[in-house]
């Protein structure tokens, strides 16, 4: 009779882990996916190091790379909308030139169809296969443009005047198009408008279509619209709106102009539109139903709305995954594909029939060599911030089938970027890196995070640098008070906006944390407002307040002006080519730390931008993190 193996006692934070810095660097990023019109060929984007590679698979044939010698990546804003598929061709944005290329799925070379100026994204191919509608950005001006699929003509601007455009869509008969647009100082989760226009055919051979009668049909400066999609029969236009206070699904009748809510739940179906090409639902064959993603506190599963019964029900589709993205439902074949992951399953591209049968894994983002017994499962937690507000998060306990610790474990308190975003229950490689070594991880979804309704998001308005800081500090104290972590060995970690919260928390609550990890964090709000890219150029108007009226607030909440109060060891990591948070931000803090002799490390990674893409960078980063924590938290 076998006996269960006794766990060996080792200090928390020093458990041997199967997740190494090198394995953290070895994965593949899975981006968007799309079915070709035949319903048999699935195309998806893989990020391999700093290269974007398109891959195709027909039925159960072996996947094959489509793009060779070109990196596929759109560079409008934060990217996304990298490619589109139709009629046996893929249309993609070339990272180096910004041009759109057209390439056969079967065989043949890629050929450019747009000229080499500016950047193109979100190609949408007309139903007759003749035209490509896309987003174009050049020298700070965004617009919608249209070109023929062979690139014989110079592209035509068909919509301009707004600061931003996103998610262009064709009606099934090609007579109408829809898109999302908005203007500064709004962000796409603050307020956008859904526009509809008629398509006028070319006036002569060799000419291009134009748009007419463009008009807004939903949304305003305080209502965010996301993800328009025409129904397969062309009678309706669906979209997600937060007008009820939650992201719900709506349907606009194109004949009568009437609209109705398909869902009225107090959960979010949408997501903050940080990038082009994001999707959260899809029409099924015949237009009889809509498959949508329902986000309940960071756990995102598949539901379906049935037009006949006018009800929504959960689908037994992809049940092993707790976070699902980019659903695609082929009208031709009824096949469904999506990106799915869970705490124990790194992201995969999974395809199935419309009833959830015959599921197959098309691609894996990682080798999946780590057993599930070594991976931590998150559970939702909440705590009270100062003033009594409820704050949400995800708690990951230390996990190992071989080791246990004595006493209370150290904790990593992680703050997500954005700040309009959220940690979710999908595979979290960073959390697993720490928990497999004996750390607790708390993912803080401070007020201002998504997944908890519009009021929760707007609780951060003009409160950034205060609300998020207090929620993070309260989360750390919650761990200690509940006996979940050692209150003397707390670490705060975050990148970008989360890095800003890290720095401002060290300024506001010196001594609360044993150490800090800051990735491309913001030190000076004045220079961020002046130097950041167009997409976020007015973001601070809502988060802090408009300048110059809010100048005192900018100074009070810029970590560089309070750096003399930082007393905790900190490691700072920065990409040398970061256009969002330039290296000067990190260098300001490093200079202040150096003057005062505060223990710190500063790592600059050449060739990296806002986040790490190169495998050597990722491995070096995690090696430095582990070494720093051992020195200042475990042995310090």
N, C-alpha and C positions, 0 to 999 in steps of 0.2 A: 504494500500500500504506500503510495507516494505522499510525501509531506510537502506543504508549501515552503518555499525557500524563505529563510529568515533574512530580513533586510539588514544591511550593514549600516551602523551609525557613523556618519561623517558630518563635518561641519556644514551647515547651510552655506550655499554660495561656492562650495568647493566640490560638489558632487561631479564625478566624471560624467560627461554628457555625450550622447551620440550625435549631437548637433554641434558641429565644429564651425569655426569661421569660414573654412574652405567650403563646407557644404552649404552655408548661407549664401555663398557666391555662385553656387553651381546651378541654380534654378533658371527657369525660363519664365518670362512674363507673358501671360496670355492676355491679349487685347480683345478687340472686337471680333465678331464672327457674322457670317451672312450666307444664306442659301442662294445658289444660282436659280434661275427661273425654272429649271427642270426638276427642282426639288430633290435631286440626287447628289449634287455636288455642294459640299460645304467648304467655305474658305474662311480662314482665320489668320490673325496676326500674332506672331511670336516675337517677343523681345529677347534677343540673345546678346548679352552684353550691351554694347551701344548700337547694335544693329536691329532694325525691324525687318522681319522676314515673313512674307505671305506664304501660307501653306494651303494646299487643296487636297480634298479627299472625295472620291466619287464612290458612293455606296460603301462597301467594305474593303475597297482597294487600299493599298498602303498609302499613307499620306506622302505628298511630294512637295518640295519647295518650288515656288513659282518665281520668286525674285532672286536674282543672283547679281551681285556687284552693285546693288542699290539698297539703301536703307529706306524702308517705308515708314514715314512719320510725318504727319501734318503738324505745322508749327503756327497755327492761328491760336493765340492765347496759350492755354495750357496743353494744346494739342487735342487729340481725338478726332473722329471723323476721318480716319486715315485712308479708307477705301470704300468702294461700293462694287457690287457684282450684279451683272445682268446679261442675258443673251449670250452666255459663253465667254464673256470678257470680264476682267477685273480692272477697275479704274482706281489708281492709287496716287497718293501724294508722295513725291520724292523728297526726302529730308534735306538733301544737299541743295537742290535748286528751287524747291518750293513749287515745282510744276506738277500738273496732273499727267499721268501716263496711262496708256491703255495697253493691256496685254491679253492675248487669248489664254483661256484656261487649258486648252488642249496642248498646244505647242505654238511657239513663235516668240519673237522678241517684243519687249516693251517699247512703245513709241510715245513721245510727248504729244499732248494735244492742247496744251496751254503754253504761252510764252514764258520766258524766264524773268519774271519780275514779280515781287511780292510773294505771298504764300497762299496756296489753295487748300481747302479742307471740305469735308462732308459732301463728296460727289454723290448726286442723286440722278439716276439715269431715267429718262422718260420711258413710258410704257412701250412706245414704238421703237425704242432703241436708237433714236436719232440724236438726242440732245443730252447734255450733262448740265445740270443746275448745281452750283456750288457756292461756297463762301470764299471770298477773296479778301485778303488784307495786304495793304501796301502803304508804307510811310504813315502809319497811324490812322488810315482810313479803311473801314470795313464796308463791304457791300455784298450783294448777291450778283453773280455773273452766270452767263450761259454760253456754252460752246458746243459745236457739233462734235460727235463722238470720234471723228477722225482728225480733228484739229485743223481743218482746212481754212477756217475763218478765224479772224481775230475775235476773241470773246466779246460779248456784249454785256454791259452793265444793265441789269433789269430791276434792281432795287437799291437805293442808296438814300443817305440822309440820316439814318439812325447811327448810333455809335457802334452797335453790335448786331450781328445776325447769327442765327443758329437753326439747325434742324430743318432744312428745306425738304419738302415732300411734294410728289406729284400725285394727282388723282389718277385712278386706274385708267380713265379714258384720255388722259393727257391734256384735258381742257382747263384744268385749274392747278394751282400750286399753293402751298401753305408754308409758313415759316414763323419763327419766333424772332422778335427784335426788342431791343431796349436801349436806353440812353443813360449816360452818366447823370447823377451819381448813383443810380440804382445798380445793384448786382442782380444776376438772373434769378436769385431766390427772393429778392425784395419785390420786384415788380417788372413784368414783361407783358408784351401784347402778342397775341396770335393773329397773324395777318393772312388774308385769303385774296387771291387775284386770279383773273382769267388769263388764259394763254392765247395770244393772238398768233396765228400761223405766219410763217415768213411771207413777206409781200412779193418776193420774187425768188427764182431759183438761186441758190447760193447764199441766200440771206438767212438770218436767224430769227426765231420767234421773239416776241416782246410780251410784256405783261400789261394788263389793263385793269382798271377798276379795283386797284388794291385798296383794302380796307381792313381795319381791325375788327375782329369778331369776339374777342375775349381778352380779359386781363386789363390791367392799368398799372399805375405807379406803385400801388400797394397790394397788387394781386399777381402772384407768379404763376405763369403757364409753362408747362413742360411737355415735350414729346408729342407733337401732333401726328396723327396717323389717319389716312383715309380708310374707310371700310372697303372691303373687296368689291362691293357692288357700286361704290362711288356715291352712295346716297348720303353718307354721313362723314363727319370728321370728329375723331375722338381726341381728347387731350386730358392732361392732369392739371388741376387747379387747386390752389390752397385757399380759395375764397371762404371756405367753411372753417378755417383754422387748422385743417389737416389736408394733406395731399390726397384728393379723391379724383375719381375718373368721371369724365363728363362726355356727353355725345351731342354734337351740333348737327341738326338736320339741315342739309344744304339746300333743300327745296323751300322749306317753310321758315328757316332761320331760327326755329325754336331749339332750345337745348334742355337737357335734363341730366341730373346726377345719376350715374350708374351705381356708385357706392357712396355711402354716407357715414363711414366708420371713423372712429377716433384713433386711427392708425395712419401712417404715412405710406402712400404707394409710390411717390416720386422720390427724387433725390436732388441735392444741390447740383446745378448744371455747371460744374467746374470745367467741363470739356465738351467739345463737339461730339456728336455721335452716340450720346448716352441714350439707353432705352430701358423702360421699365414694364412694358407690356407689348402684346402683339395680337392682331386679329388672326382668327383661325380660318381654315378653308370655308368658302361660302359665306363668311361673315356671320355665322351663327353664334359665335362667342368670342370673348376676349380672354386671353391668358394674361394675368398680371401678377406682379410681385408685391406681396404684403409684408411690410416691415414692422415687426412687433418688438420694439426695444433692442434692435440690432440683430434679431433673428429673422431672416427673410426667406419666405417660402412661396410656393406657387399656388395661386388661386385662379378660378375661372368664373367669368360672368356669362350666363346663358341668356340670350335675348328672348327666347321663347318663354321661359319661366320667369324672366326678370329677377333672377336670384344669383348670388355669388356664393361659391362653395370652394373649400380647399380641394386641391387635386392631389391624388396619391402619386405625384410626379417628382422624381428626384428626391425621395424621402431621406436619403443618407446625408443630404447637404443642408447646412444651416444658413448659408449665404449664397444667393443665386443672382447672377448678373446677365445682362445683355441677351434676353430671350429672343429667339428667332423662330417663327412658325411658318413653315413653307405652305403657301396656298396651293401649290401644285401637288405635293405629296402628302401633306399633313404631318410631316416630320417636324420635331421640335429639337432645337439645340440651345444650349446655354452654357455659361461658365458657372461651375458650382464648387463649393469648398465647405469644410467644416473644421472644427478644432483639430480633428485627427486626419483630415484629408486636405493636402495642398490643392490649389486650384486645378481643376480639370475642365476640359471641354467635353461635354456629354451630349449625345444625341439619342433620341428615342422616338417611337411613333406617338401619335396624338393621344394615345390612351396610357402612356407610360410603359408600354411593353417594349421588349427587345432593346433595352438600353445598352449603349456601347460607349466606351471611353475613346474619344478621338485623339486627345492630347493630354499630357500631364505636364504640369509646371515644375515638378520635382521628381526625384527618383523614388520617393516614398519608401525609403529604407528604414525609417524610424518606426518601431512598433507603436501601436496605439497606446500600449501600457506606459509608454514613456512621455506621452503628450497630455497636457493639462486641458481640461474642459472648463470653459468659463461659465459663471452663473451671474445673472443680473443682481446688482446690489444698489442700494440707494442710501443716502445719508443727508443730514440736515446741515445746510450752510448757515453762516451767521444771518440772523433775521428769520430763520425758520424755513427758507426755501428748500425744496427737495431737489437733490442732485443725483444723477444717475451714473452708473458705471458698470464695468464688467470685472469680476474678480477671478483671477487664475491662481489656484494653489500650487505650491511646489509639488512636482510629480516625478516619481521614479519607481520602478519595480525592484530596484536593487538597493536603494539607499534611503535612509531616513535621517532626520536631524534631531538634535536635542535643544530644548528651549524654543524660542520664537525665531522665525526666519527673517532675514532682511527683505526689504520690499522695494520694487521699482514702481514708482507712480508715474505713469506715462500720460502725456497730454498730446492729443491729436493735432494735426495741422488744420489750416483753414483760415480763421477758427470755425467757419461754417462747415462742419463736417461731423463725423462721428466714428468712434471705434465700433466694430461689429463682430459678430460671432463666426465669421469666416476664418480661414486658416491665418494664424498670426505668428509668423516666423519669429519675430522679435520676442514675443511673449514666451514662445516655446524655448528659445535660446536661454532665457533667464530661468524659467520654471524648472527646466531639466537640470539646472545647476543648483537648485535649492532656494531660489528666490520666489517670493510672492510677486505677482504683477497686478496692479490696479489700473485699468484703462479708464480714465476720467472723461466722461461726457458732460462737461460743465454746461451751465446755462449758456445758450448760444449754439449748442450742438443740435444736429438734426435728429430725426427718428422719434421725436417726442412732441411734435406739433409746432405750429407757427409761433404760438406765444412763448414757448421755450426758446426757440431760435431768437426771437426779438428781445428776450430778456437781456441780451448782451448789447443792445443798442446804446451807444455812448457809454458803455460800461466796460469795454475791453481794457485789460490791465488792472481791473478791480474785481469784477464778478468772477472771471475765470481764475484769477489768482486765489481768491477766497475759497472758491469751490475746490481747487486743487489742494490747498492747505487743509481744508476740512476733510477731504478724502484721505489724506495721510493720517490725520488724527483719528479718523474713523477706524482705520486698520489697527492702530495701536489700542484704541479703546475697546475694540471687539476682540482683542487677543489674537488677531490674525497675523500680526507682524511685530517685529521688534521696533519700538518707537525710537530707539537710539540708532537704528541703522536703516533709515529711509533715504531713498534716492529719487530725485525728480528728473524726468527725462522728457524731451520733446524736440520737434523739428519745425522750422519755419515759424508759423504762428504759435505752435506749441513751444518752440524754442524761446520765443518772446515771453510766453507765460513762465517758462523756467527762469529766465533772467529776472523778471519782475517779481517772481515769488522769492527768489534769493534776496532781492532788495527789501521786500516788504516783511519777510519772515526769516531773518537770519538766524541760523542755528536750528531751525526745524528739520532740515535735511542734512544728512551726513555728507552728501556729495551730490553733484549734478552732472548731467550729460546734456549738452546743448548743441543741436544740429542747425546750422545756418539760421540762427535766431536773430531777431530784430532788436537792435540796441537803441536806435534813434528814430522816433516816429516822424520827426521833421524830414529827415533825409529819405526815409522810406516813401513818404508822400511825394517827394520831389523826384526820386530816382526809379521807382518801380515801373513795371511794364503797364501798358495801356489797360489791360483787363482789370487790374486792381488799382488803377490810378486814383479813383475816388472811393475806394472801399472804406477808407478811414473816416470818411464823412459820417457814415452810419455807426461805425464801431467806436469812434472817439468824439467826432464832431467836426464840422467844417472849419477850415482855416480861412482867415486869421482869427475868427471869433473864439475858437477853442484853443488858442496857442498856449494858455496856462495849463490846460489839461494835457496837451501834448508833452509839455516839459515835465509835469508831475509824473507822467506815466512812461517816460522814456528811461529805460534802465541805465543808460549812460550817465544821466544826471543823478542817479542814486547809487552809482557803482561803489562809492566809498562805504556803503553799508553791506556790500557782499563780503562774507567772511568764510563761506564754505568752499571746499575744493571743487573745481569744475573742469571738465574736459569740453573743449569747443571744437566742432568739426565744420568745415566750410568747403564748398566747391569753388574752384578758382574762377569759373566762368558763369557763376550764378547770376542770371539777369533779373531775378525776382527779389532776392535778398543779396545784394552785392557784397563781396568780401569786406568792403570798408565797414560794414555793420559789425562783423565779428572783430575786426581789428581795433575798433574803438574800445570794446570791452576788454580785449586782451591787453591793450596798452594800460588801461586803468588797473587791471589786476597785477600787471607787472610792476607798476609804480608802487603798489602797496604790498607787494610780496605775498599775495594770496596764492596758495598752491593751485596750479592750473596746467593744462596741456592745450596746445593749439595745433590742430592738424588741418592742413590745406591740401586738397586733392586736385591735381592738375587735370584739365580736360573734363571736369565734372561740373554740372550745373546745379539745378535745384533738386538735389537727390542724387543717389549713386546709381550708375548704370554699368560701369566697368567691373568685371569680376575681381580684378586685382584690388580695386578700391574697396569693394564690399568686404573682401577677406581682411584687408588691412584695417578697416573700420572696426569690425567685430573683435579682431585681435587686440586693438587698442582699448576698446571698451572693457573687455575682460581683464586686461592688465591693470587698468585704472581702478576698477572696482575692487580688485584684490588688494591693491595698495592702500586705498583710502577708506574702504568700507569693511572688508573682511579682516584685514590685518591692521588697519589704521586705528 
